[in-house]
């Protein structure tokens, strides 16, 4: 007989950092979190090339991120 996960004490952890949730995928968001980038203002301190070096960032994630930044009148620093 299968047990309900809650009955065996399993707990689902939810990440409280929702920065860019729904904009870019979780691996890219985790990479930003690891670098302590949790706002568009902090993101603007980096160049596009620096962010592209992080795990989870490829062409698709970068295009989505740049579009989101443009909507909020924020841009990457010039390299």
NORBEL-V629220 format. One record per residue. RES is the residue in three letters. PHI is phi in degrees with one decimal (none if undefined). Layout:
# NORBEL-V629220
res->RES phi->PHI
res->RES phi->PHI
This chain:
# NORBEL-V629220
res->UNK phi->none
res->UNK phi->-77.9
res->UNK phi->-99.4
res->UNK phi->-70.4
res->UNK phi->-58.7
res->UNK phi->-66.6
res->UNK phi->-77.9
res->UNK phi->-106.2
res->UNK phi->86.5
res->UNK phi->-72.2
res->UNK phi->-125.8
res->UNK phi->-89.5
res->UNK phi->-88.1
res->UNK phi->-111.4
res->UNK phi->-71.6
res->UNK phi->-75.4
res->UNK phi->-83.8
res->UNK phi->-103.9
res->UNK phi->-58.0
res->UNK phi->67.1
res->UNK phi->-60.3
res->UNK phi->84.7
res->UNK phi->-99.9
res->UNK phi->-127.2
res->UNK phi->-69.5
res->UNK phi->-56.1
res->UNK phi->-57.9
res->UNK phi->-68.8
res->UNK phi->-63.6
res->UNK phi->-63.8
res->UNK phi->-63.0
res->UNK phi->-64.6
res->UNK phi->-61.1
res->UNK phi->-61.2
res->UNK phi->-87.5
res->UNK phi->64.1
res->UNK phi->-99.8
res->UNK phi->-126.8
res->UNK phi->-155.0
res->UNK phi->-66.2
res->UNK phi->-63.5
res->UNK phi->-67.4
res->UNK phi->-62.5
res->UNK phi->-70.1
res->UNK phi->-80.9
res->UNK phi->-112.6
res->UNK phi->-86.7
res->UNK phi->-58.6
res->UNK phi->-64.3
res->UNK phi->-64.8
res->UNK phi->-69.8
res->UNK phi->-63.3
res->UNK phi->-78.5
res->UNK phi->-76.0
res->UNK phi->-59.9
res->UNK phi->93.1
res->UNK phi->-102.5
res->UNK phi->-136.3
res->UNK phi->-58.0
res->UNK phi->-63.9
res->UNK phi->-62.4
res->UNK phi->-66.9
res->UNK phi->-62.9
res->UNK phi->-64.1
res->UNK phi->-65.5
res->UNK phi->-63.5
res->UNK phi->-63.4
res->UNK phi->-63.5
res->UNK phi->-64.6
res->UNK phi->-62.3
res->UNK phi->-59.9
res->UNK phi->-103.8
res->UNK phi->57.6
res->UNK phi->-126.8
res->UNK phi->-140.3
res->UNK phi->-70.5
res->UNK phi->-71.0
res->UNK phi->-75.5
res->UNK phi->-79.1
